[in-house]
């Protein structure tokens, strides 16, 4: 048992610390998403809180904040995120990081597809207002913009954290990613496109999917390197 635990917490090896961290992140993400989804489906207090927050933001909206939030949300729509993800993949290719390129190709498109499937599973209506800032025909839960931002910035931060030896750079990358995801989530709630629970569920869902993708690619890389060393 001690040997097994030591192997799971070892920074090296095919099934070491990276796998343990990935599994923990996956479990936490899935559990958080399930709790939020259950609360929304059962109409618990979170549903009333969602409505209250949405109405508060709608009633207190003002310029130039509204224009700024529209800019943030449009920069993280499907077309923009496809461009950003392609540029990130190209950057990984030019840097000679094929495994990170593979992670990008799997994580972002796969996570966005997963989000669409979840929308059709839960079929939650979006917040309703007399004069909405945005009119969208798709379902609300979970937030696609927030999911895409979590995947993109989470992947970028993961790369920096695993490749940089400077702890200040690592902290800056994690903080920057968290702030960008929070800003995108806030823009969706502020503009009345989503409820708070929609964006929180998107973060949890995407964190879980990102854990699967990065852990799988990392395990593949370690396994191939181990075979070469034999």
Secondary structure, DSSP 4 states (H G I P E B T S, - for coil): -HHHHHHHT-SSSTTSHHHHHHHHHHHHHHHHHHHHHHHHHHT-HHHHHHHHHHHHHHHT--TTHHHHHHHHHHTTSHHHHHHHHHHHHHHHHHTT-HHHHHHHHHHHHHHHHHHHHHHHHH-PPPP--TT-S----S--SS-HHHHHHHHHHHHHHHHHHHH---HHHHHHHHHHHHHHHHHHHHHHHHTTSS-HHHHHHHHHHHHHHHHHHHHHHHHHHHHHHHHHH-
